[in-house]
């Protein structure tokens, strides 16, 4: 049989565990933008997401120039 005291103790424990959890970081899938990952990077920042999941076709053109890709992310915010 449950008691109010037991219920409240469980509720407070769950609330404490929830506040201790790390914040969730949201991202978008780069698949939405197909071949225009640069627009995807700008849109991701504009929409307030934390990141974008690139696909192989997005990264192939930046394999020899990773700094250029980083600059695109930095410029987008």
Phi, psi and omega in degrees: 000131179276150176241163177298321181297316178295320178297314180295322178297318177294321179296316179293322177296319179293321179295320178293321179292324180294317182288339180276347181289143178292152180293149179278135176254124184262147178219167177247156176276131179292349181301331182302324186264001179048259185261001183249067183294333179298318176294323177299319178297315180296315180295320179302314178293318181297323180282350177089014178279160184272342183191176179225142178267107180280160175244170185307314183297335178284322187274338185302322182283353180247007182300322182265000179216065182297330180296325178297320177293317178299320179297325177295317177295316180297319180294327181285336181097000000 
